[in-house]
Amino acid sequence: MSLRKPRKWLVKASHSDTEKSAPVREISKELGLCAPTVQLLLNRGCTDAHSCVDFLEKKTEQLHDPFLMKDMEKAARHILDVAKSGKRIIIYGDYDVDGVTSVSILYMYLSSIGADVGYYIPSRLGEGYGMSHDSLCKLHSEGCAMIITVDTGITATEEAELILSLGMELIITDHHECYADVPKAYAVVNPKQQDCPYPFKELAGVGVVFKLLCAMEILNSPGVSVIDSVRNVANNYIDLVAIGTVADVMPLRDENRLIVSKGLHTVEVAPRVSLEALLTASVGDAKAVHKHKITSGYIGYTIAPRVNAAGRIRSASIAVDLFLCNDPVKAREMAEELCEINKERQVEENKIIEQAFAKINEEHDFEHDPVIVLADESWHHGIIGIVASKITEKYSRPCILISFDDIGDGSGELSNLDSDVGKGSGRSIKGMNLVDALTHCGDLLLKYGGHELAAGLSIERGKLEDFKQRINDFARGCFDSEQPVAALEAECELKAEDITMNQAIELYGLEPYGVSNPVPVFVIYGMKVAHVSSVGGGKHTKLTLSKDNLVITAMYFRYSPAELDVYENDVIDVMFNLDINEYQNNKSLQFIVKDIRLGEKEAEYDKKERILYKQINDGVFDASSLSVAEIESIIPQRSDFAAIYNLLKKELRMEHDTFSIRALCKLLSANGVPNRYVKVKYIIRVFQELNILGVDEVDPVAEIYRFKYIYVKNKADLDKSNILRRLKSLLFSK
């Protein structure tokens, strides 16, 4: 058992801020919107009623002229010429959702104009990211005349030289950061080039390809207006462009917001054959498909993982072939195959998670090392990034997982060569830039790269221990204390009267949600816990909360009730998304919980109890500050020992052996034996001292204990306890 780690709460606007805001009152009255909705719009940069309407109706977003992008016209004209000449074109893509959708829409478009086109996606495990020497030579031997990269290529300087030397042509389309030396190619289409005038730099790889299709359609349709040409491309491909954009976690502003909004609407009302099959296979019920509102979250949690799974543990070509399929029967077979692959991924992921958690308990020093670094020979390279993300979420600290190749000598034993190369994937929290941290360790790494909160690396086995030490040295300088604490941000505070169906419905108007327009997170203070239960086989928690006239269900996913350490009658603060739950045609409001913490009074009481215990234990407590009655409430009597002993004995019979201090106090109260933290803490120590019960401190920071029954023939003589004698002498010294 491990408790959920505490996180900092940042709230942009308190309820009084919203109430006192003149713009909020004025806009709310003019547009008839709930005040919290207006606060959300102000948080997103709106300043008046007009800009709020523009945001809600997406009036300010527009598709920019594709020819503003550097090399766009040059690339589009030449691709059309090569396509019409009948020469072989190969699309070279990446194995993630952005790459798969990029390959798919370019392949479909070029096929539609009669091009001789094929595609190539490298194997994640066998080849890794980007173009390789062997694959390019193979494509050349098969008669390829032109290679078009999608979602890759901007750093392929050596590969570009090889392509030219083989007599092939290269056009690069990409969206990743550009270095000073851009590869030599016939054309390079990437809005992030320093001298590219394109006004929006945050397109996904598939977004860049979408602009290329628009440019080609405009050039290839001289009798058609520009707007109709763009509309034709959008009608045919906007759904896949939206899926790739959402899956690649691109900011949903500017034209991305319009692309995703239109694309998700298309998926919902008129899905192509392949997506209809994938949606049906995902939910297992064809009729249920059309009941789902297709949001960016639905794409991110339902569609994207299944498409990604193909590239992670099999071949991304399976996903491309599905998107290219127009036969409902074949599409259904391929969609079901993707779902089966995703199940394999989930099984492997769960196995790695269990192994990683076990390693954390055995190996990681939480008191001194802010970064969790784990390595193993059996972990799948394509899955460790997902697991690292979940560990970071669970423990609120950076995590790096490394998978080494099993290079045994045939005897079943690892050779443990220092030169064995491992591939790693890391995730971080605010406060530590992961790329900066890896740069600090750069001389120990073979390769690394990524972003502030996510990165990859390669390292030799012999340098692993030095790497662990150095990255933790770096991390200790990033955080205020040795214990990093992740920060969570809420948009504004809600009162119980704000939580209405109308408010929840208004939130749909802010969609699509994603980076730069996140799902609104709210906070409410002082909710009373009426009921706590486990769901999903004990993996998740369902709470019933109440305040004033509000009674609401709150779902906290990925944490069991024991990990939350929250109990009936507790008063808690909740950070949440407001959600509408639909079940059997009935709609009700619910919270999707992001975090919880004890209410101010209970938290302050718990803090004082811990301070009091530490002062008494350290011998620095002034006993004269307490009354005799208060002192007596601290010193445990034989009846207190008996109550806790009998309670634990009963729980042990039911194979419940691990408890936090709060859990014990709550159990005692539920059994009519109120007890305070200080007293229970001392009773546990005396149990351990006198060997009345087996006591193992599982987590000193979270104060979690594992108990074991010990048969004792005679009654325990509490007078033999040095701990108890010292406690009494300290408290009665006044």
N, C-alpha and C positions, 0 to 999 in steps of 0.2 A: 504493500500500500504506500502510495506517495500522495502528498497533498498538492492541490493546485497552488502554483507559486503566485505571490502577490505581484500586482502590476500597478504602475502609476496611472492615475486617471487625470486626463486633461479635458476640461469642459469649456467649449468655446463661448457659450452663452448660458447664463443662469436664467431661471424663470423670471426673476425680477428684471434682468437685462431685456428680455423679450417683451415683458409687460410695459416697461418704461420707454421702449424704443418708439419714437414718433413715426419713423418710416414703416415699422411693422404695423402699427395701428392704422396708418393711412392706407397702406397698400392692402391690408387685410379687408378694410371696409370697402375700398374701391373695387376689388376683384372678388370679394366674397370668399376669401380663402381663410383657412385656420391660421392663427398667429404662428404656430410652429412651422408651418409650410413656408410662410413668408420669411421667417428667420433662416430657413434652409436656403432659400433663394438668395438672400443677402449674403450668406456664407459663400455662395458660389459666384459672387461678383455682381449680381444684379443691384441696381441702385434706385430704381423707381418702378412704378406699375408697368410702364411700357417695356422696360428691359425684362421684367418678370414674364410678361406675356410672350415676348420673343423667345425666351428660354423654354417656356412650357410648350410653345407651338413650333419650336426649332426654326424660327424665322431668320435668325442671324447666321445659321449654318448654311453653307453652300459648297458645291463642288468647284474647286479651283480649276483653271485652265491647265490641262495636262502638259501643254507645250511650254509652260513656265519652268518645267523641270529641265535641268541641264541634260543635254544629249537626247532628250526625249524624241524630238522629231527625227533626228539622225537615226536613232535606234528603230523607231517605228517604220520609217520608209524602207530601211534596209531589210528588216525582217519580212516585210511584205514582198519585197523584190525577190528575196531568197525563197520564200514560200511559193511564189508564182513560178520560179524557175524549176521547181521540182527537186531541189537539193535537199539532202537529209538534215533535219534540225533536231537536236536533242536538248530537252529541258533538263537542267541539272539542279535538283532541289535538295532541301533539308528534310529530315525525318520527323519533325514535329508538326503540329496542326497548321501553323503558319506556312511551313514549307509544303505540306501536302495539299492544302487548298490553293496555294500559288501554282503548283505544278498542274493541278486539275483544271483551273480556269484557263490557263494559257494553252494547255493541250486541247481543251474543247474549242477554244476560239480558233487556233491555228488549223485544227481539223475541219472546222466549219468553212474555212476559206480554201480548202483543198491542199493544205501543206502536207508534205511527207514528214511527220513528226513522231518522235518517241520521247521517252523520259528516262531519267536515271536518278535514283536516290540511294546514297551509300548506306551500308549497314552500320548501325550505331556501334555494334560490338566489334565487327570485323575491320571496318574502315575508319569509323569516327567521323567527326564533323568536316564538311567541306570537300573540295575536289582532291583527288589523289592521282599520283603518277600512273599507277596501273589501270585505273578506271578510264583515264583519258586516252591511254594507248589502246585500250580495248575498244572504246567508242570510235577512235580513228580507224582501226582495222575493220570496223563494221560499216564504214562509208559515211561517217558523220562529217558534214561540211560546216555546220555552225552550232555552237553551244551557247544557250541562253541560261544564265544562272538566275535562280529565284530564291530570295531569302538567304543568299550566301554569295561569296565571291569577292567581297570588297577588300579582303586581306590576302587573296590568292595571287600574290605577285609572282612566285616561282611557277605556279601552275599556268598562269597566263602566258608566261614565256614559253612553256612547253607546248601549249595549244598553238601558238604562232609558229613555233619551229616545226610542228607536224603539218602545217598548212591549213589548219582549221581557223574559223573566225570565232571571236568571243564577244558576246554582249552580256554585260553584268547588270542585273537588277537586284538591288539589296536595300536594306534600311538600317543596317548596323553602323556604328561609328566608323568614320573614315580616318585613316592615318595619312601622314603627309604624302607618302608615295602610293598613289592609286595604281592598281594593276594596269598594264598595257592591254587595252581592248579596243575593238572598233567603236564601242560606246559604253559609257558607264552611267547608269540611271540610278541615282541615289540622292534623295533630297538633303542628306546630311553632308554632302560635299561642301567644302567651304565656299566655293564660288557658285553654288547653285541658288538661284533666286526664288525657288519655290517657297511660297509663304508659310506652308505647314510642314514641319519637319518630323512629325511623330506618326507617320503612316506605318502600318505593319508591312511586312514583306509582300503579303497578298494585296495590300493597299497600293503599293508601287506597281504591282503587276496590273491591277485594275486600271490605274491611270494609263499604263501602256496599252491596254486593250482599247480604252477610250480614244487614245491618240491614233491607233491603227484603224479603228472604225471610222473616225472622222476623215482620215486620209483616203480610206478605201470606199467612201460613200460620198462622192462629190455632189450628188444631187440631193443629199439629205442635209437638213440643218444640223448644226453642231449639237443643239439641245436634244434633238431626236436621236442622233447617233449615240450620245451619252446615255440617253434613256434606254435605248436598245441593249447596250452593254449591261446597264444596271438591271434591267428586267431579267436578263439571262444569268447573271453571275453574282448579284449583290448579296444573296444568301450566304454563299461560300466566303465572300469577302468579309462579311460580318463575323462569321464563325472564326476565321483565322485571326481577325483583329481582336476579338474578345479573348481567344485562347492565348494570344501572345501578350496579353495584359497591357495593351496600348492605352494611352490616355483617351478617354471618351470626351473629347472636346473638338471644336472646329469640325472639319469634314468627317472625322472618325465618328462623331456623334450621329451625324446624318446617315452615314453608311450603316452603322450598327442598328439604328432605329428602323430604317427601311428594310434592312436585311432580316432582322428578327421578325418583323411583321410578315414578310414573305414566307419565312419558315413556318410561321403559325397558321397562316390562312391558305397557302398554296405551296406546300413543300414539294421539292422535286422527288422523283421516285426513290433515289438513294437515301435522302434524308427521311422520307416517310418510313422507309424500311428500318433505318437506324433508330428513329424515334420509337417505332413499334417494338423493336427488339429490346430497346432499353427499358421500357416500362412493362413489356410482356403482355400488352393488351392493346390491340388496334383501336378499339373504341375509346380507350382512355387517353390516347395520344392527343386528340383534339380538345380534351378538357384542360390540358396543361397550357398555362400562359407561358409563352416562350420569352424568357428574359435572358439577360447576359449571364445571370447566375445559373440558370438552367443549362445554358451552353457550357459554362465553365465547369459545372459539376456532373453533367450527364453526358453530353456529346463529346466534349474535348478529351476527357480521360479515355474514352473508347478509341478515338482516333489516335491519340498519343500512344496507347498501349501497343499498337501494331509496331510502331517504330522503336519502342522501348525493348520489347522482348522477341519480336518476330521480324517482319518486314513492313515498312511503311507503304509499300506497293499495294498491299491488301486494301488500305484505306483509299488510295488513289483510284484503284480499280472499282471500288464501290461508288465513289463520286462520279465516275465516268459511265456507270451502268444505267441503262434505261429500261432494262427488263425487270419487272417487279419480282419475278420468281428468283432470278439470280441475285438481285439486290438483297432480297430477304435472306438468302443463304449467306452472302458475304457479311451482312449486318450482324447476323447471329454469330458468325465466326469472330467478328470484332468483339462482340460481347463476351464470348468464351475466352478470347485472349485477355480481355480486361479482367475477367475473373482470375485467370492465371496470374496476372499482374498483382491483383489484390491479395491472393494467397501468398505470393512471394513477398509482397510488401509487409503483410502481417507477420510473416516469419522473421523478416529482418527487424521489424519493430520490436518483437519479443526478444530477439537476441541482443538488440542494441540496448533495450531497457535493462536487461540482465547485466550487460557489460558496464552500463552506467552505475548500477548499484555496486558492482564489484570493483570498478577501476577509478571512477571519477572522484576527485577531491573537490567537493562543492565549496568548501571553506576558502580554498586558495586559488582554484582555477576557474576563471569566468567562462572559458571556452571549452565545450565538450568536444574532444577529438577521439574518435574510435576507428579501429581498422579491423578487417577480417578478410579471409581468403574466399569465403563462400558467398559474399554479397554480390548481387547483380548490379553491374555498372549503371544500367538504365533506370534503376529504381531507388538508389541511395539518395538522390536529391529529394524525392518525395518524403522519404523517411526523415532526412535531416530537417526538413521543414516542420514535420510533426513534432520532432524532439524540441526544436526551437520554440514552437508554440507551447508545448507542455511545460518546459523548464524555464522559459523566459530568458534564455541565454543563447549566444551563438553556438552553432554545432557544425562540425565537419566530419563526414563519414568517408572512409577510404577503403576501396576494395582492391586487394592485391591479387594477382594471378596465382593460382595454385601451380607451382612449378616443381612438384614433387619428383623424386628420382625413380618412381615406379614402385617403391616399397610402401606407398601410402603415407609416407612422412614428407613434410615440407622441407625443402632444401634450405629455406631461410636465408637465401643469398641476399647480401646487402643491396645488390643491384636490381633486385626484383622491383618492378615498377608498379605502383598503385595509382588508380584514378580516383580522385576525390570530388565530392560535391558538398558545398557549404551553404548555410543560411545564417543570417545575422539579425540583430535587432537595432533599433535606433540607438545611436551612441557609438557604434563601432562600424566603420566603413570596411567591409570585408575585403575589397580590392586593396585598400591601403594596408590592411593587416597582412595580406599575402605579399604585397610589395616589400614590406618590412622583413619578410622571410624569403625574399626572392632568390637568394643564392642557394637556398636549400631545395628549391623546386625546379623541376624540369620545364614546367609550363604552367601558366595560370591566367585567369581572366574572368571577367564578368561584370557585375554591378555592385552597388553599395550594399545590398542586402542578399545577394545570391551570386555565387561564383563557383568555378571549377578549377581543378589543379591536377598535376601529375607529380609524383614524388617517389624517390627510391626508398626501399624499406629501411636501409641503414641510416637514413636521415630523419626518420619519423620521430624519434624521441626528442631530438634537437628542435624539430619543428613544433612539437607540442609545447615545449618550454618557451620557445621564442614567441609564438603567437599569443600565449597566455601572458607573457611579460608585456607585450604590446597592449593587450586587452585591459590589463590592470590600470594602464594609464588613460584608458578611455572612459572608465566609469568612476563615479564619485566614491564608491565603496568597492570592496572585493566581491560583493554580490550584485551583479547586474540585474536591473529590474526593467522589464519591457514596459513601454508606455502605450496606453490605449486612449483614443480621442473620441469624445462624444460631441455632437453638433450643438445640442442644447438640452436643457432640463425640461422635463414634462411633469405636470401635476396629474393627479388621478383623473381630474375632470377633462384633461386634454386627450385622454386615451379613448378615442371614439372610432366607430367604423368610418365616419366621414373623413377623419384625419388619415386613417390608413389608406383609404381610396385615393385621397389627394396625392399620396406619395408616388402612385403610379405615374403621375404626370411628370415627375422628374426623371423617369427612365429615358434611355437605358443607363444603367448604373455600371460603374467600372472605375478605373484609375482616373483621377481628376474630377470624377462625379460619383463618389462612393455611395453605397447603400447607407441611408441616414442611420446614425447611431445616436440613441437618446440615453439619458440617465434619469432615474427616478429614485428619490430617497425615502427611506422609512417604510418599506413594504414588509408586512408581517408574513412569515412562512406558516401557511395553514397545513400543508402536507408535502412530504418528500417521498418519491418512489423511483426505483430504477426501471429503465426501459431498454429495449434493444439488447436483451441478454446481459443486462448489468453494465453495459458500456456507456449509457447515457442517463441523464436525470430529468425527471419531470417534477416541477414544483407547482403548487397552487399558492398564489400570493394574493394578499388583500391589503387595501388601504382605502379609508373612507367608504365610498359606495362601490368601489372597484374590486372585483374578484376576477383573476385572470390566470390562465395556464402559462407557465414559462418553461421552455425546453432548453436544456443546457447539454449540448452534444459533446461527445468525446470525454466526458468526465462522469464518473460514478458518484453516487451520494457520499460514499466514504471519502473520495478524493476532495469533494467540496467542503466537507466538515461543517455543514449547515444543517440545522435541525428544526423541528416544529417549534413554533413560538419565538424563534429568532426574529429579530428585526434587521433587515438587510437593505443595502443600496444595490440597485441593479443597473447595469449598462446593457442595452439591448437594441435589436431591430424590431420594429413593430410590423407584425405579419398578420395576414388573413388566412386562417386555416379553413379549408373546405373539406367537409366529410359528409357523404351521403346527402348532397345538395344543401347542407347547412353550413353557414359561414359564421365563424367566430374569431375574435381577436386573440392573438397570442404573442408572447415575447419569444424571440430567438435570442437567448442570453449570450452576451460577449464576455461578461465578467460579473462577479458579485463580490461584495465585501460586507462585513458586519456594519450595522448602522453606527452612527457616531457614539451614542451612549454605551452600547455594548462593546465597541472597539476600545473606547477609553477605559472601560472597566477591565477588560482583558489586559490592556497595556499596564494599568496600575498593579494588577495582580502579579504580573511577571516582574515588574520593577520591585515590588515588595518582596517576592521570593528571592530575587538576586541580592537585595540588600541584606536580608536575613542570612542567606547562605554565605555571603562575603563577610559577615560580621560587622557591617557598617550601619546597621539599623538602629534607630533611636526608639527603644521600646516605650519611652514615656509619651510618644505621640499617639499611642493607641489606648483606648479604654480597656478595662479588664474584660468586658464582654467581647470586645473585638479580638483580644489576645486569645480568649477561650475558643473563638470561632476558627482560629488558625491551628491550634494544637489538637491533633487527632486523638479521639478517645477509642477505647477498645471497640465500642459499638460501631465507630466509623470503619475501623479495620475489618470488622466482621461483615459489614454491609458490602464493602468493595470486594472482599474475598469471596463472599457467597455469590455476588453478581458475576464476577469473573469466572468462577467455577461453573456457573450455569451457562455462560457464553461459551466456555471451552468445550462443554459437552456438545454444543451445537457447531463445533469447529470454527468458532469465531475467536481468533487469538490475537488480533492486532487492532490497537485503538490509539487514537490521539487523546491528549488530556481533555480536550473539549468533548470528545465523544463519551469519555467516561463520566464527566460531570453531567452531561445531558442524560445518560442512561440512569445515573443515580437519581436525578430529579424526576425522571419518568417513573421510577420505582418508589417515589415518595421519600427519597433520602437526599435532600438538597446538600450540596457540598461545594466549597469554593476551590479554585485552582491551587492555591498555596497548600491547602490541607491535602488534596489528592496527590499533588506532586511529592510531598513528604511521605505519604503512605506508600507510594510506589517505591521510593528509595528504601524505606524500612523493609518492605517485602523482599527486596533484593538483598539487603544487608543480612537479614536473618534467614534467608533462603526459605521463606514461606511459600513463595511462588517463583518460578523461573521468570526472570525479567531481562529482556534483550532490547536495548535502545536502538531501534531500527533507523531512525532519522533524528539526530539531536537537534537540528534546526527546527523541524516541524513538530518535534516532541511526540514522536510516534513510538509506541512500545509493543513488543510481542511478548505474550505471556505463555507460561507453560505450567501445567499442574504438577505439583510435587507432593507425594504422599508424606504426611507428617503424622507420626503416631500420637504425640502429645501436643497439647495446646502451646502455642507460641508464647514465650515469655518476653513481652514487649519491654520489660524493664532492662533487658540486656542490650537494647538498641542504643548505641552511642549517638546516633543521629537524633533520636527522640530526646535523649537527655540533654544534648547540646541545644536543641530547639527550645526546650522548656527553660533552660538556664538563661538563654538570650532574651526570651520574651518576659520572663518574670524577674528580670534584673532591675526593673524600674522601681 
